[in-house]
């Protein structure tokens, strides 16, 4: 018996249909950076005094990449 959440199932299903890579949610790095920049912009409005949000998008992108490599968000195989 395999137990997995909906997102893991959906990514696996899409991968089996050739619609996306198994371990990738967004493989287009330019599009990924655009989405990260939008997210940082939205969150920074709630926390205007934090200098963290003035950092380059690449910092956040690299952090997300590192987190994904740690296995905490990898789908079950």
C-alpha distances in whole Angstrom, upper triangle without the diagonal:
4,7,10,13,15,17,15,13,17,18,16,17,20,20,19,22,24,25,24,23,20,21,24,25,29,30,34,35,38,36,34,37,39,36,36,40,39,37,39,42,41,39,43,45,43,44,47,49,46,47,43,43,46,44,44,40,40,39,36,35,35,33,30,30,30,28,25,26,25,21,21,21,19,16,12,12
4,6,10,12,14,11,10,14,15,12,14,17,17,16,19,21,22,21,20,16,17,20,21,25,26,30,31,34,33,30,34,35,32,32,36,36,33,35,38,37,36,39,41,40,41,44,45,42,43,40,40,43,41,40,37,36,35,33,31,31,30,27,26,27,24,22,22,22,18,18,17,15,12,9,9
4,7,10,12,10,9,13,14,13,14,18,18,18,20,22,22,21,20,17,17,20,20,24,26,29,31,33,31,29,32,33,30,30,34,33,31,33,36,34,33,36,38,37,37,41,42,39,41,37,37,40,39,38,35,34,34,31,29,30,28,25,25,25,22,20,22,21,17,16,15,14,11,9,11
4,7,8,6,6,10,11,10,12,15,15,16,18,20,20,18,18,14,14,17,16,20,22,26,27,30,28,25,28,29,26,26,30,30,27,29,32,31,30,33,35,33,34,38,39,36,38,34,34,37,35,35,31,31,30,27,26,27,25,22,22,23,20,17,19,18,15,14,12,11,8,7,10
4,6,5,6,9,10,11,12,14,16,17,19,20,19,18,18,15,15,16,15,19,21,24,26,28,26,23,26,27,24,24,28,27,24,27,29,27,27,30,32,30,31,35,36,34,35,32,31,34,33,33,29,29,29,26,24,25,24,20,21,22,19,17,19,19,16,14,12,12,9,9,12
4,5,5,6,9,10,10,12,14,15,16,18,17,16,16,14,15,15,14,17,20,23,25,27,24,22,25,26,22,23,27,25,23,26,28,27,26,30,31,30,32,35,37,34,36,32,31,34,33,32,29,29,29,26,24,26,24,21,22,23,20,18,21,21,18,16,13,13,11,12,14
4,5,5,6,8,10,10,12,14,15,16,15,13,14,11,11,12,10,14,16,19,21,23,20,18,22,22,19,20,23,22,20,23,26,24,24,27,29,28,29,32,34,32,33,29,28,31,30,29,25,26,26,22,21,22,21,17,18,20,17,15,18,18,15,14,11,11,9,11,13
4,6,5,6,9,10,11,12,14,15,14,12,12,9,9,11,10,14,16,20,21,24,22,20,23,24,21,21,25,25,23,25,28,27,26,29,31,31,32,34,36,33,34,31,30,33,31,30,27,26,26,23,21,22,21,18,18,19,17,14,16,17,13,12,9,9,5,7,9
4,6,5,6,9,10,10,12,14,14,13,13,10,12,13,13,16,18,21,24,26,24,22,25,26,23,24,28,27,25,28,31,29,29,32,34,33,35,37,39,37,38,34,33,36,34,33,30,29,30,26,25,26,25,21,21,23,20,17,19,20,17,16,13,12,8,9,10
4,5,5,6,8,10,11,12,11,10,12,10,11,12,11,14,16,19,21,23,21,20,23,24,21,22,26,25,23,26,29,27,27,31,32,32,33,36,38,36,37,33,32,34,33,32,28,28,28,25,23,25,24,20,21,23,21,18,20,21,18,18,14,13,10,12,13
4,5,5,6,9,10,10,9,7,8,6,8,8,8,11,13,16,18,21,18,17,21,22,19,20,24,23,22,25,27,27,27,30,32,31,33,35,37,34,35,31,30,33,31,29,25,25,26,23,21,22,22,18,18,20,18,15,17,19,16,16,12,11,8,10,11
4,5,5,6,9,10,10,9,8,6,9,10,11,14,15,19,21,24,22,20,24,25,23,24,27,27,26,28,31,30,30,33,35,35,36,39,40,38,38,34,33,36,34,32,29,28,29,26,23,24,24,20,20,22,20,16,18,19,16,17,14,11,8,9,9
4,5,5,6,9,9,9,10,9,12,13,13,16,17,20,23,25,23,22,25,26,24,25,29,28,27,30,32,31,32,35,37,36,38,40,42,40,40,37,35,38,36,34,31,30,31,28,26,27,27,23,23,25,23,20,21,23,20,20,17,15,12,12,12
4,5,5,6,5,6,8,8,11,11,10,13,14,16,19,22,19,19,23,23,21,23,26,26,25,28,30,29,30,33,35,35,36,39,41,38,39,35,34,36,34,32,28,28,29,26,24,25,25,22,21,24,22,19,21,23,20,21,17,15,13,14,14
4,5,5,6,5,5,5,9,9,10,13,13,16,19,21,20,19,23,24,22,23,27,27,26,29,31,31,31,34,36,36,37,39,42,39,39,35,34,36,34,32,28,27,28,26,23,24,25,21,20,22,21,18,19,21,19,20,16,14,12,13,12
4,6,8,8,9,8,12,13,14,16,16,19,22,25,23,23,26,27,26,27,31,30,30,32,35,34,35,38,40,40,41,43,45,42,42,39,38,40,38,35,32,31,32,30,27,28,28,25,23,26,25,21,22,24,21,22,19,16,14,14,12
4,5,8,10,10,14,14,15,16,16,19,22,24,22,22,26,27,25,27,30,30,30,33,35,34,35,38,39,40,41,43,46,43,43,40,38,40,38,36,32,31,33,30,27,29,30,26,25,27,27,23,24,26,24,25,21,19,16,17,16
4,6,7,9,13,12,13,14,14,16,19,21,20,20,24,25,23,25,28,28,28,31,33,33,34,37,38,39,40,42,44,42,41,38,36,38,36,33,30,29,31,29,25,27,28,24,23,25,25,21,23,25,23,24,21,18,17,18,16
4,7,9,12,11,11,12,12,14,17,19,17,17,21,21,20,22,25,25,25,28,30,30,31,33,35,36,37,39,41,39,39,35,33,35,33,31,27,27,29,26,23,25,26,22,21,24,24,20,22,25,22,23,20,18,16,18,17
4,6,8,7,8,9,9,11,14,17,15,15,18,19,18,20,23,23,23,25,28,28,28,31,33,34,35,36,39,36,36,32,31,32,30,28,24,23,25,23,20,21,22,19,17,21,20,17,18,21,19,20,16,15,13,16,15
4,6,5,8,9,8,12,14,17,16,15,19,20,19,20,23,24,23,26,28,28,29,31,34,34,35,37,38,36,35,32,30,32,30,27,24,22,24,22,19,20,21,17,15,18,18,14,15,18,16,18,15,12,11,14,13
4,6,8,11,11,15,17,20,18,17,20,22,20,21,25,25,24,26,29,29,29,32,34,34,35,37,39,36,35,32,31,33,30,28,25,24,25,22,19,20,20,17,15,17,17,13,14,16,14,15,12,9,8,10,9
4,7,9,10,13,15,18,17,15,18,20,18,18,22,23,22,23,27,27,26,29,31,31,32,34,35,32,32,28,28,30,27,25,22,20,21,19,16,16,17,13,12,14,13,9,10,13,11,12,9,7,7,10,10
4,6,6,10,11,14,13,11,15,17,15,15,19,20,19,21,24,24,24,26,29,29,30,32,33,30,30,26,25,27,25,23,19,18,19,17,14,15,16,12,11,14,13,10,11,14,13,14,11,9,10,13,13
4,6,9,11,14,11,10,13,14,12,13,17,17,16,18,21,21,21,24,26,26,27,29,31,29,28,25,24,26,24,22,18,18,19,16,13,15,15,12,12,15,14,11,13,16,14,14,11,11,11,14,16
4,6,7,10,8,6,10,11,10,11,14,15,15,17,19,20,20,23,25,26,27,28,30,28,27,24,22,24,22,19,16,15,17,15,12,14,15,12,11,15,15,12,15,18,17,17,14,14,14,18,19
4,6,9,8,7,11,13,12,13,16,17,17,19,21,22,23,25,27,29,29,30,32,29,29,25,24,25,22,20,16,15,17,16,12,14,16,13,11,15,16,13,15,18,18,18,15,15,16,19,19
4,6,5,6,9,10,11,12,14,16,17,18,20,21,23,24,26,28,29,29,31,29,28,25,23,23,21,18,15,14,17,16,12,14,17,14,13,17,18,16,17,21,21,22,19,18,19,23,23
4,5,5,6,9,10,10,12,14,15,16,18,20,21,22,24,26,26,27,29,26,25,22,20,20,18,15,11,10,13,13,9,11,14,12,11,15,16,15,16,19,20,21,18,18,20,24,24
4,5,5,6,9,10,11,13,14,15,17,19,20,21,23,25,26,26,28,26,24,21,19,19,17,14,11,11,14,13,11,13,16,15,14,18,19,18,20,23,24,24,21,22,23,27,28
4,5,5,6,9,10,11,12,14,15,17,19,20,22,24,25,25,27,25,24,22,19,20,18,15,12,13,16,14,11,15,16,14,15,18,19,18,20,23,23,23,20,21,22,26,27
4,5,5,6,9,10,11,12,14,16,17,18,20,22,22,23,25,23,22,19,17,18,16,14,10,10,13,11,8,11,13,11,11,15,15,14,17,19,20,19,17,18,19,23,24
4,5,5,6,9,10,10,12,14,15,16,18,20,21,21,23,21,19,17,14,15,13,10,7,7,10,9,7,10,12,11,12,15,16,16,18,20,22,21,19,20,22,26,28
4,5,5,6,9,10,11,12,14,15,17,19,20,20,23,21,20,18,15,15,14,12,9,11,13,12,10,14,15,14,15,19,19,19,21,24,24,24,21,23,24,28,30
4,5,5,6,9,10,11,12,14,16,18,19,19,22,20,20,17,14,16,15,13,10,12,14,11,10,14,14,12,14,17,17,17,20,22,22,21,19,20,22,25,27
4,5,5,6,8,10,11,12,14,16,16,17,19,17,17,14,11,13,12,10,7,9,10,7,7,11,11,10,12,15,15,15,18,20,21,19,17,19,21,25,27
4,5,5,6,9,10,10,13,15,15,15,18,16,15,13,10,11,10,9,6,9,11,9,9,13,13,13,15,18,18,18,21,23,24,23,21,23,25,29,31
4,6,5,6,9,10,11,13,15,15,18,17,17,15,11,13,13,12,10,13,14,12,12,16,16,15,17,20,20,20,23,25,25,24,22,24,26,29,31
4,5,5,6,8,10,12,13,14,17,15,16,13,10,13,13,13,10,13,13,10,11,15,14,13,16,18,17,18,21,22,23,21,19,22,23,27,29
4,5,5,6,9,10,10,11,14,12,12,10,6,9,10,10,8,11,11,9,11,14,13,13,16,18,17,18,21,22,24,22,20,23,25,29,31
4,6,5,7,9,10,10,13,12,12,11,8,9,11,11,10,14,14,12,14,17,17,16,19,21,21,22,25,26,27,25,24,27,28,32,35
4,6,6,7,9,10,14,13,14,13,10,12,14,15,13,17,17,14,16,19,18,17,21,22,21,22,26,26,27,25,23,26,28,31,34
4,5,5,7,9,12,10,12,11,8,12,13,15,13,16,15,13,15,18,16,16,19,21,19,21,24,24,25,23,22,25,27,30,33
4,5,5,5,8,8,9,9,6,9,11,13,13,16,15,13,16,18,17,17,21,22,21,23,26,26,28,25,24,28,30,33,36
4,6,5,9,10,12,12,9,12,14,16,16,19,18,17,19,22,21,21,24,25,24,26,29,29,31,28,27,30,32,36,38
4,6,9,10,12,13,11,13,16,18,18,21,20,17,20,23,21,21,24,25,24,26,29,29,30,27,26,30,31,35,38
4,6,6,9,10,8,11,14,17,17,20,18,16,19,21,19,20,24,24,23,25,28,28,29,26,26,30,32,35,38
4,6,8,10,8,10,13,16,17,20,18,17,20,22,21,22,25,26,25,27,30,30,32,29,29,32,34,38,41
4,6,9,9,10,13,17,18,21,18,18,22,23,21,23,26,26,25,28,30,30,32,30,30,33,36,39,42
4,5,6,8,10,14,15,18,15,15,18,19,17,19,23,22,22,25,27,26,29,27,27,30,33,36,39
4,5,5,7,11,13,15,13,13,17,18,17,19,22,21,22,25,26,26,29,27,27,30,33,36,39
4,5,6,9,11,13,10,10,14,14,13,15,18,18,18,21,22,23,25,23,23,26,29,33,35
4,5,8,9,12,10,9,13,14,13,15,18,19,19,21,23,24,26,24,23,26,29,33,35
4,7,9,11,10,11,14,15,15,17,19,20,21,23,25,26,28,27,26,29,32,35,38
4,7,8,7,8,11,12,12,14,16,17,18,20,22,23,25,24,24,27,30,33,35
4,5,6,7,9,10,12,13,15,16,18,19,21,22,25,24,23,26,28,32,34
4,5,5,6,9,10,11,12,14,16,17,19,20,22,22,21,23,25,29,31
4,5,5,6,8,10,10,12,14,15,16,18,21,21,20,21,24,28,29
4,5,5,6,9,10,11,12,14,15,17,20,19,19,21,24,27,29
4,5,5,6,9,10,11,12,14,16,18,17,16,18,21,25,27
4,5,5,6,9,10,11,13,15,16,16,15,17,19,23,25
4,5,5,6,9,10,11,13,15,15,15,16,20,23,24
4,5,5,6,9,10,11,13,13,13,15,18,22,24
4,5,5,6,9,10,12,11,10,12,15,19,21
4,6,5,6,9,11,11,10,11,15,18,19
4,5,5,6,9,10,11,12,15,18,20
4,5,5,7,7,7,10,13,16,18
4,5,6,6,6,7,10,13,15
4,5,8,8,8,11,14,15
4,6,8,8,12,14,15
4,5,5,8,10,12
4,6,9,11,13
4,6,9,12
4,7,9
4,6
4
